[in-house]
Amino acid sequence: MEKEGFAIFHAPDGEEALKVMKTLQPDLILLDIILPKLSGFEFMERLRNDPAFGKAPIVIISNLGQESDVEKGKVLGAIGYFVKAKMSIEDLVKRVKSFLN
């Protein structure tokens, strides 16, 4: 992603991701559901319930591909949901570009 000119900020777990969000205003959030300390869904709930975090669009990229997970992600406000195992890095770059344009 960095080779394509994107600035990337990484957080090792959901709690750290919330801390990062307090200092950044990202154009897009790529989020896994399975995270230590705070799941991706819990992260989304906290993010959306606190106006201080802004309204950055969220795209879920996870290996959880059950319909119930996809639906929950959409209900929580994800603009996209992709299964990692079914997506190449090239596909990811194309989709990120399309979301940002």
Backbone as numpy.savetxt, mean C-alpha at the origin, in Angstrom:
# Nx Ny Nz CAx CAy CAz Cx Cy Cz
12.19 -0.24 -8.81 11.36 0.95 -8.81 12.24 2.21 -8.81
13.32 2.18 -8.05 14.20 3.35 -8.01 14.84 3.61 -9.36
15.11 2.55 -10.12 15.67 2.72 -11.47 14.71 3.47 -12.38
13.43 3.41 -12.05 12.42 4.10 -12.84 12.19 5.54 -12.36
12.95 5.95 -11.35 12.86 7.33 -10.87 11.95 7.54 -9.67
11.44 6.48 -9.10 10.57 6.61 -7.94 11.40 6.73 -6.66
11.00 7.60 -5.77 11.60 7.67 -4.44 10.85 6.66 -3.57
11.58 5.76 -2.96 10.98 4.67 -2.20 11.29 4.85 -0.72
10.29 4.68 0.10 10.46 4.68 1.55 9.90 3.37 2.06
10.67 2.67 2.85 10.31 1.33 3.31 10.09 1.34 4.81
9.10 0.59 5.25 8.88 0.40 6.69 8.80 -1.11 6.94
9.51 -1.60 7.96 9.55 -3.04 8.21 8.28 -3.62 8.83
7.41 -2.77 9.36 6.17 -3.26 9.97 5.12 -2.15 9.93
3.89 -2.51 10.28 2.79 -1.57 10.21 2.93 -0.37 11.14
3.45 -0.59 12.33 3.63 0.53 13.26 4.66 1.52 12.74
5.76 1.00 12.22 6.79 1.88 11.65 6.24 2.63 10.44
5.39 1.97 9.66 4.79 2.62 8.50 3.95 3.83 8.93
3.22 3.70 10.02 2.45 4.84 10.52 3.36 5.98 10.95
4.48 5.65 11.57 5.45 6.69 11.96 6.00 7.40 10.74
6.33 6.64 9.70 6.84 7.22 8.45 5.80 8.14 7.84
4.54 7.74 7.90 3.47 8.55 7.31 3.31 9.90 7.98
3.74 10.02 9.22 3.64 11.31 9.92 4.59 12.35 9.36
5.65 11.89 8.68 6.64 12.82 8.15 6.61 12.93 6.63
5.91 12.04 5.97 5.87 12.03 4.51 4.46 12.25 3.99
4.37 12.75 2.81 3.10 12.84 2.09 3.29 12.10 0.76
3.25 10.77 0.78 3.53 10.02 -0.44 2.45 10.21 -1.50
2.86 10.04 -2.75 1.91 10.09 -3.85 1.12 8.79 -3.95
1.71 7.70 -3.46 1.08 6.38 -3.55 1.69 5.48 -2.48
0.86 4.64 -1.88 1.33 3.67 -0.89 1.15 2.27 -1.46
2.24 1.50 -1.51 2.17 0.08 -1.86 2.20 -0.67 -0.54
1.19 -1.46 -0.29 0.99 -2.04 1.04 0.77 -3.54 0.97
1.50 -4.28 1.79 1.24 -5.70 1.97 0.24 -5.84 3.11
-0.48 -6.93 3.13 -1.45 -7.18 4.20 -0.78 -7.86 5.39
0.14 -8.76 5.09 0.81 -9.50 6.16 2.04 -8.71 6.60
1.90 -8.02 7.72 2.97 -7.21 8.29 3.11 -7.53 9.78
4.32 -7.45 10.32 4.47 -7.62 11.76 3.85 -6.44 12.52
3.47 -6.68 13.74 2.98 -5.68 14.70 1.62 -5.09 14.37
1.37 -4.77 13.12 0.12 -4.14 12.71 -0.15 -4.58 11.28
-1.25 -5.27 11.05 -1.52 -5.77 9.69 -1.77 -4.62 8.72
-1.70 -4.94 7.44 -1.98 -3.93 6.43 -3.39 -3.38 6.55
-4.35 -4.25 6.88 -5.73 -3.78 7.06 -5.83 -2.85 8.27
-5.17 -3.18 9.36 -5.17 -2.30 10.54 -4.50 -0.97 10.21
-3.41 -1.03 9.45 -2.73 0.18 9.01 -3.70 1.08 8.23
-4.44 0.49 7.30 -5.39 1.26 6.50 -6.47 1.89 7.37
-6.99 1.12 8.32 -8.03 1.66 9.20 -7.52 2.86 9.99
-6.33 2.75 10.55 -5.76 3.86 11.32 -5.45 5.05 10.43
-4.93 4.77 9.26 -4.58 5.84 8.33 -5.82 6.62 7.93
-6.87 5.92 7.58 -8.09 6.58 7.10 -8.87 7.26 8.21
-8.68 6.83 9.45 -9.41 7.43 10.57 -8.68 8.61 11.19
-7.53 8.98 10.67 -6.76 10.10 11.21 -6.49 11.10 10.10
-7.18 12.25 10.11 -7.02 13.22 9.03 -5.60 13.77 8.91
-4.78 13.61 9.92 -3.40 14.10 9.86 -2.58 13.35 8.82
-3.03 12.16 8.44 -2.26 11.35 7.50 -2.54 11.68 6.04
-3.53 12.47 5.75 -3.82 12.78 4.36 -4.56 11.66 3.67
-4.62 11.74 2.38 -5.42 10.81 1.59 -4.62 10.13 0.49
-3.40 9.73 0.78 -2.59 9.06 -0.24 -3.30 7.79 -0.71
-3.36 7.57 -2.02 -3.98 6.34 -2.52 -3.16 5.12 -2.11
-3.87 4.02 -1.84 -3.23 2.79 -1.40 -3.49 1.68 -2.41
-2.41 1.00 -2.79 -2.49 -0.18 -3.64 -1.97 -1.35 -2.82
-2.78 -2.37 -2.68 -2.38 -3.55 -1.92 -1.67 -4.52 -2.85
-0.51 -4.99 -2.40 0.25 -6.00 -3.13 0.57 -7.09 -2.11
-0.13 -8.21 -2.22 -0.03 -9.24 -1.21 -0.13 -10.62 -1.85
0.26 -11.64 -1.12 0.01 -13.00 -1.58 -1.31 -13.54 -1.07
-2.04 -12.72 -0.32 -3.40 -13.09 0.07 -4.33 -12.67 -1.06
-4.86 -13.65 -1.76 -5.68 -13.32 -2.92 -7.12 -13.77 -2.82
-7.55 -14.16 -1.60 -8.93 -14.59 -1.44 -9.87 -13.41 -1.69
-11.03 -13.72 -2.22 -12.00 -12.68 -2.55 -12.35 -11.83 -1.33
-12.42 -12.45 -0.15 -12.75 -11.69 1.06 -11.66 -10.66 1.39
-10.39 -11.01 1.13 -9.30 -10.06 1.37 -9.36 -8.91 0.37
-9.62 -9.24 -0.89 -9.72 -8.21 -1.92 -10.86 -7.25 -1.58
-12.01 -7.81 -1.21 -13.17 -6.98 -0.88 -12.89 -6.10 0.33
-12.26 -6.66 1.36 -11.94 -5.86 2.55 -11.00 -4.71 2.19
-10.02 -4.99 1.34 -9.11 -3.94 0.90 -9.84 -2.81 0.20
-10.78 -3.17 -0.66 -11.55 -2.16 -1.38 -12.44 -1.36 -0.44
-13.07 -2.05 0.51 -13.93 -1.37 1.49 -13.11 -0.36 2.30
-11.87 -0.71 2.60 -11.00 0.19 3.37 -10.38 1.29 2.51
-10.64 1.25 1.20 -10.21 2.35 0.35 -9.08 2.09 -0.62
-8.64 0.84 -0.75 -7.57 0.55 -1.71 -8.07 0.81 -3.13
-7.21 1.41 -3.94 -7.59 1.68 -5.34 -7.16 0.54 -6.25
-6.41 -0.41 -5.71 -5.98 -1.58 -6.48 -5.57 -2.69 -5.53
-5.65 -3.93 -6.00 -5.27 -5.09 -5.19 -4.66 -6.10 -6.14
-3.39 -6.43 -5.90 -2.68 -7.35 -6.78 -2.02 -8.45 -5.97
-2.01 -9.65 -6.53 -1.35 -10.79 -5.89 0.09 -10.82 -6.36
1.03 -10.74 -5.40 2.46 -10.67 -5.73 2.91 -11.82 -6.61
2.46 -13.02 -6.29 2.93 -14.20 -7.02 2.51 -14.19 -8.49
1.54 -13.37 -8.82 1.03 -13.30 -10.19 1.50 -12.05 -10.93
2.46 -11.32 -10.35 2.86 -10.04 -10.94 4.38 -9.93 -11.01
4.87 -9.51 -12.16 6.31 -9.27 -12.31 6.62 -7.84 -11.87
7.89 -7.57 -11.65 8.29 -6.21 -11.28 7.98 -5.24 -12.42
8.09 -5.71 -13.65 7.76 -4.85 -14.79 6.28 -4.48 -14.78
5.42 -5.46 -14.47 3.98 -5.18 -14.36 3.71 -4.18 -13.24
4.39 -4.36 -12.13 4.21 -3.45 -11.00 4.58 -2.02 -11.38
5.70 -1.86 -12.05 6.14 -0.52 -12.47 5.09 0.10 -13.40
4.58 -0.66 -14.35 3.56 -0.15 -15.27 2.31 0.29 -14.52
1.90 -0.53 -13.57 0.67 -0.21 -12.82 0.87 1.02 -11.92
2.03 1.11 -11.29 2.31 2.29 -10.46 2.28 3.54 -11.32
2.90 3.49 -12.48 2.88 4.64 -13.39 1.45 5.01 -13.78
0.62 4.00 -14.04 -0.76 4.29 -14.43 -1.55 4.92 -13.28
-1.29 4.49 -12.05 -1.99 5.09 -10.91 -1.55 6.53 -10.68
-0.31 6.84 -11.00 0.21 8.19 -10.75 -0.10 9.17 -11.87
-0.53 8.67 -13.01 -0.84 9.56 -14.14 -2.28 9.91 -14.23
